[in-house]
Amino acid sequence: MTVRIEARKMRPAAAWLLAVAAVLAAGPVAAAEGPDHGHAEAVPAGQAEPGETVAVPRLALSEAVLAEYGIELRTAEGGAVPVTRSLFGEVSLRPGRVAEITPRVSGTVTRVERQVGDRVEAGDTLAVLASETLAEAKTDFLAARSRLDLARQTLARKERLAEQQVASEAELLEARHGVRKARAEARSARRRLDALGVDSEAVAASGDAGSQALARYEVTAPRDGTLLEQRLRPGQWQGRDSGPAPLVVADTEAVWAELQVYPRYRGEIAAGQRVRLRAGDPAVEQAGEIAHVMPRLDAATRTATARVPLANPDGQWPPGQFVTAEVAVAEAEAPVVVPRTAVQTVEGAPVVFVAHDDGLEPRRVALGRQGHGDVAVTAGLRPGERYAATHTFPLKAELERGQLEGAGHH
């Protein structure tokens, strides 16, 4: 028996309910003749062999109804299904894009300019310290420059006097030695500032600044990124050996997925393989490719690590997020490949809705390998046959309701 459902001049929901009512009224019947099994009697899905029609009526859906509910009909054809391996791991920062920042001088925190989560650019001030060590270094540098200027002036005067034969050769040599000594001291003082991360030219331009300016030390961001850690507080004493870096700036827009590769899979996982990663609820997905497999094993787990670059402009892959991955290690050819959305389970058996001139026939199929979004059909559906490929769950739901209500009428 075939029940025909048509879209009338009413709301889509009303048309669908009308169709369902027609199906339910029909009850379980024998299947219409199929393309490869004649007038076979319909049997429960759990007992049917692949290719047999299950014990539900054929649905005669009009093109209008199919369009209203997004049920797409496709022609069955062969293809390749990826052979995949399931791996687990977590998101991590890329080592080359992380900057751990420790102030190069000891001092007291006077200001905190940025907080965790802030976007920063290279050169931005993150915090300010007052440092006696820095003040001494700046004072020594300014004093050394003053001595060098004085020594140069003395040498110039001695050279003029020597030309007038007023200064002796010994006085001229002593003045030249004074310049060399003062130059060495100034160079040493400048290198000390450089080691502290302070621009000596800026210090020289500031001249004889006050004590507060001399002690001011700005902790700046060495790169663009996001401030991930901030352990500095106003009034806190921060030494160079105070423990872990109090500031961490990292580029979070490009991260790694670090996947654990257990021994049984190590021979199959390699750089260049395609990966589908999932995380979170609702699931976040992204396709990627293994960049490389680390040559060393983890000492505790004895697993290798496969790294997959992830684009993370919106922060949907936060560092520390656990992920699952399907890695395509090979491909298997199949005579028929359908999307997973085409397969439903009726009475514990996989079913595909096959199209005929007068309706859709729920047919038992046998499934093979499953890829990221496709599944191989090894029996029950032949190349060239048309089937419902998308939005098939409403078909399953209404058919099961029809079976239950039909059984209640007996």
Residue pairs with C-beta under 8 A, 6 or more apart in sequence:
1 26
1 29
1 30
1 32
1 57
1 58
2 32
2 57
2 58
2 60
2 358
2 359
3 19
3 22
3 23
3 26
3 57
3 58
3 59
3 60
3 359
4 22
4 60
4 62
4 358
4 359
5 15
5 18
5 19
5 22
5 23
5 59
5 60
5 61
5 62
5 65
6 15
6 62
6 64
6 65
7 15
7 62
7 64
7 65
7 68
8 15
8 18
10 18
12 68
12 69
15 64
15 65
15 68
16 65
16 68
16 69
16 394
19 59
19 61
19 65
20 398
20 401
20 402
23 57
23 59
23 398
23 399
23 402
24 398
24 401
24 402
24 405
24 406
26 57
26 402
26 406
27 57
27 402
27 406
27 409
28 42
28 55
28 56
28 57
28 402
28 403
28 406
28 407
29 42
29 57
30 39
30 41
30 42
31 40
31 41
31 42
31 53
31 58
31 361
32 39
32 58
32 356
32 358
32 359
32 361
33 39
34 40
34 53
34 354
34 356
34 361
34 363
35 356
35 382
35 385
36 51
36 382
37 51
37 52
37 53
40 52
40 53
42 52
42 53
42 54
42 55
42 56
43 52
43 53
43 54
43 55
44 54
44 55
44 347
45 54
45 55
45 346
45 347
45 348
45 349
45 351
45 362
45 364
46 347
46 348
46 349
48 54
48 349
48 364
49 364
50 364
50 365
50 366
50 378
50 379
50 380
51 363
51 364
51 365
51 379
51 380
52 363
52 364
52 380
53 361
53 362
53 363
53 364
54 346
54 347
54 349
54 351
54 362
54 363
54 364
55 403
56 346
56 362
56 399
56 402
56 403
57 402
58 356
58 358
58 359
58 360
58 361
59 353
59 359
59 360
59 395
59 399
60 358
60 359
60 360
61 71
61 359
61 360
65 71
66 72
66 73
69 391
69 394
70 390
70 391
71 388
71 390
71 391
71 392
71 395
72 388
72 389
72 390
72 391
73 355
73 386
73 387
73 388
73 389
74 338
74 342
74 386
74 387
74 389
75 384
75 385
75 386
76 336
76 338
76 377
76 381
76 382
76 383
76 384
76 385
76 386
76 387
77 336
77 337
77 383
77 384
78 333
78 334
78 335
78 336
78 337
78 383
79 333
79 334
79 337
79 374
80 331
80 332
80 333
80 334
80 337
81 331
81 332
81 334
81 337
81 368
81 369
81 370
81 371
81 374
81 375
81 376
82 274
82 328
82 330
82 331
82 332
82 369
82 371
82 372
83 328
83 329
83 330
83 331
83 332
83 369
84 326
84 327
84 328
84 329
84 370
84 371
84 372
85 265
85 268
85 269
85 326
85 327
85 329
86 324
86 325
86 326
86 327
87 259
87 260
87 261
87 265
87 269
87 306
87 324
87 325
87 327
88 259
88 260
88 322
88 323
88 324
88 325
89 257
89 258
89 259
89 260
89 305
89 306
89 322
89 323
89 325
90 257
90 258
90 320
90 321
90 322
90 323
91 255
91 256
91 257
91 258
91 279
91 310
91 317
91 318
91 319
91 320
91 321
91 323
92 255
92 256
92 257
92 258
92 319
92 320
93 250
93 251
93 252
93 255
93 256
93 319
94 251
94 254
94 255
94 256
94 309
97 223
97 225
97 250
97 251
97 254
98 248
98 249
98 250
98 251
99 221
99 222
99 223
99 225
99 248
99 249
99 250
100 244
100 245
100 247
100 248
101 126
101 219
101 221
101 222
101 245
101 246
101 247
101 248
101 249
102 240
102 242
102 245
102 246
102 247
103 127
103 129
103 217
103 219
103 238
103 240
103 246
104 195
104 196
104 197
104 240
105 129
105 131
105 133
105 134
105 196
105 217
105 240
106 131
106 133
106 237
106 238
106 239
106 240
107 129
107 130
107 131
107 132
107 133
107 134
107 215
107 217
107 237
107 238
108 129
108 130
108 131
108 235
108 236
108 237
108 238
109 127
109 128
109 129
109 232
109 233
109 234
109 235
109 236
109 237
109 238
110 128
110 129
110 130
110 234
111 127
111 128
111 234
112 126
112 127
112 230
112 232
112 233
112 234
113 124
113 125
113 126
113 127
113 128
114 120
114 124
114 125
114 126
114 127
114 227
114 230
115 227
115 230
116 227
116 228
116 229
116 230
117 226
117 227
118 226
118 227
119 225
119 226
119 227
120 126
120 221
120 224
120 225
120 226
120 227
120 249
121 221
121 224
122 220
122 221
122 222
122 223
122 224
123 220
123 221
124 220
124 221
125 218
125 219
125 220
126 219
126 220
126 221
126 227
126 230
126 247
126 249
127 218
127 219
127 232
127 247
128 216
128 217
128 218
128 219
129 216
129 217
129 219
129 238
130 212
130 215
130 216
130 217
131 215
131 217
132 215
133 196
134 196
134 198
134 214
134 215
134 216
134 217
135 211
135 214
135 215
137 189
137 192
137 193
137 196
137 198
138 193
138 198
138 203
138 214
139 214
140 189
140 192
141 186
141 189
141 190
141 192
141 193
141 200
141 203
141 204
142 203
142 204
142 207
142 208
143 189
144 182
144 185
144 186
144 188
144 189
144 190
145 186
145 189
145 204
147 182
147 185
147 186
148 179
148 182
148 183
148 185
148 186
150 182
151 175
151 178
151 179
151 181
151 182
151 183
152 179
152 182
154 175
154 178
154 179
155 172
155 175
155 176
155 178
155 179
157 175
158 167
158 171
158 172
158 175
159 172
159 175
161 167
161 171
162 168
162 169
162 171
162 172
190 200
193 199
193 200
193 203
194 200
196 217
198 217
206 213
219 232
219 247
221 227
221 249
222 249
223 249
223 251
224 251
225 249
225 250
225 251
225 252
226 249
226 250
226 251
226 252
227 247
227 248
227 249
228 248
228 249
228 250
228 252
228 319
229 245
229 246
229 247
229 248
230 246
230 247
231 244
231 246
231 247
232 238
232 246
232 247
238 246
250 319
252 312
252 315
252 318
252 319
253 311
253 312
253 313
254 309
254 310
254 311
254 312
255 309
255 310
255 312
255 317
255 319
256 307
256 308
256 309
256 310
257 275
257 277
257 288
257 307
257 308
257 310
257 317
257 323
257 325
258 305
258 306
258 307
259 275
259 290
259 305
259 306
259 307
259 308
259 323
259 325
259 327
260 298
260 301
260 303
260 304
260 305
261 269
261 293
261 303
261 304
261 305
261 306
262 303
263 302
263 303
266 304
268 329
269 290
269 293
269 304
269 306
269 327
269 329
270 290
270 293
271 290
271 291
271 292
271 293
272 289
272 290
273 289
273 290
273 327
273 328
273 329
274 287
274 288
274 289
274 327
274 328
275 287
275 288
275 289
275 290
275 308
275 325
275 326
275 327
275 328
276 285
276 286
276 287
276 288
276 325
276 326
276 372
277 285
277 286
277 287
277 288
277 308
277 310
277 323
277 324
277 325
278 284
278 285
278 323
278 324
278 325
279 317
279 321
279 322
279 323
279 324
280 316
280 321
284 316
284 317
286 310
286 311
286 317
288 308
288 309
288 310
289 308
289 309
290 306
290 307
290 308
290 327
291 307
291 308
291 309
292 306
292 307
293 304
293 305
293 306
293 307
294 304
294 305
294 306
294 307
296 304
297 303
297 304
298 304
298 305
306 327
308 325
310 317
317 323
326 372
328 371
328 372
332 368
332 369
332 376
334 368
334 369
334 376
334 377
334 378
335 377
335 378
335 383
336 376
336 377
336 378
336 381
336 382
336 383
337 374
337 375
337 376
337 377
338 352
338 374
338 375
338 377
338 381
338 387
338 389
339 373
339 374
339 375
339 389
339 390
340 370
340 373
340 374
340 375
341 389
341 390
341 391
341 392
342 352
342 353
342 387
342 388
342 389
342 390
342 392
343 350
343 351
343 352
343 365
343 367
343 375
343 392
344 350
344 351
344 352
344 353
344 392
344 393
344 395
344 396
345 351
345 396
346 362
346 396
346 399
346 400
349 364
350 364
350 365
350 366
350 367
351 362
351 363
351 364
351 365
351 396
352 362
352 363
352 365
352 377
352 380
352 381
352 387
352 388
353 360
353 361
353 362
353 363
353 387
353 388
353 392
353 395
354 360
354 361
354 362
354 363
354 381
354 385
354 386
354 387
355 361
355 385
355 386
355 387
355 388
360 388
360 395
362 395
362 399
363 380
363 381
364 380
365 377
365 379
365 380
365 381
366 377
366 378
366 379
366 380
367 375
367 376
367 377
367 378
368 375
368 376
368 377
368 378
369 375
369 376
370 376
381 387
388 395
